[in-house]
Amino acid sequence: MNEKGVESWIGFLDFCGGGGLCSFIGAMVLRGKIRERDGIEGGAMGDCCATMCCLPCASCQHSNHVGVDE
């Protein structure tokens, strides 16, 4: 989603010892931004639970909503 802040460094921070925590936080933030943009109901607690329980599932949902516009 063309992030220009710290979100663009999340993978690097995990590589340097973040242990996946940065990816979890980044996915949670991205999930909230996608919800706002697409008008999807929910809240921060639901985003937190979804990414904590299954980060790969949350990433799959991200890819379904953030794709190439036709």
C-alpha distance (Angstrom), angle and dihedral (degrees) to the residues before:
residue distance angle dihedral
M1 . . .
N2 3.81 . .
E3 3.80 96.7 .
K4 3.79 114.1 -174.0
G5 3.81 102.3 -178.0
V6 3.77 132.3 66.8
E7 3.82 89.2 -49.1
S8 3.79 89.4 78.7
W9 3.83 90.1 59.7
I10 3.83 98.6 50.0
G11 3.81 96.4 105.7
F12 3.79 91.3 48.3
L13 3.81 92.3 49.0
D14 3.81 90.8 52.1
F15 3.81 89.5 49.0
C16 3.81 89.9 53.2
G17 3.79 93.0 55.5
G18 3.78 107.8 -66.8
G19 3.80 90.0 128.0
G20 3.79 93.5 -144.9
L21 3.79 93.6 -58.1
C22 3.79 92.1 111.5
S23 3.81 90.7 50.5
F24 3.79 90.4 51.2
I25 3.80 92.6 50.7
G26 3.80 92.7 44.0
A27 3.81 92.3 50.0
M28 3.80 90.5 49.7
V29 3.82 91.7 51.5
L30 3.80 92.3 45.2
R31 3.80 90.9 49.1
G32 3.82 89.7 54.8
K33 3.80 92.0 49.5
I34 3.81 91.5 50.0
R35 3.82 90.4 49.7
E36 3.81 90.9 52.0
R37 3.79 94.2 46.1
D38 3.82 95.5 47.1
G39 3.82 97.0 36.7
I40 3.81 94.4 -118.3
E41 3.80 117.0 164.4
G42 3.78 119.5 -119.3
G43 3.76 142.1 81.6
A44 3.77 145.7 -117.1
M45 3.80 93.2 -86.1
G46 3.80 91.6 56.1
D47 3.80 90.1 47.8
C48 3.79 90.3 50.5
C49 3.81 93.4 49.5
A50 3.80 93.9 46.0
T51 3.79 94.4 50.9
M52 3.81 94.2 41.5
C53 3.82 94.2 50.1
C54 3.80 97.2 44.0
L55 3.80 120.2 2.9
P56 3.84 93.0 176.4
C57 3.83 90.3 54.1
A58 3.81 90.8 49.7
S59 3.81 89.8 49.2
C60 3.81 90.1 51.9
Q61 3.80 90.0 52.2
H62 3.82 89.3 49.7
S63 3.78 91.2 54.0
N64 3.80 90.6 50.7
H65 3.81 91.3 55.5
V66 3.80 100.5 34.8
G67 3.76 105.7 54.2
V68 3.73 141.9 126.5
D69 3.79 111.1 -59.0
E70 3.76 112.7 -126.4
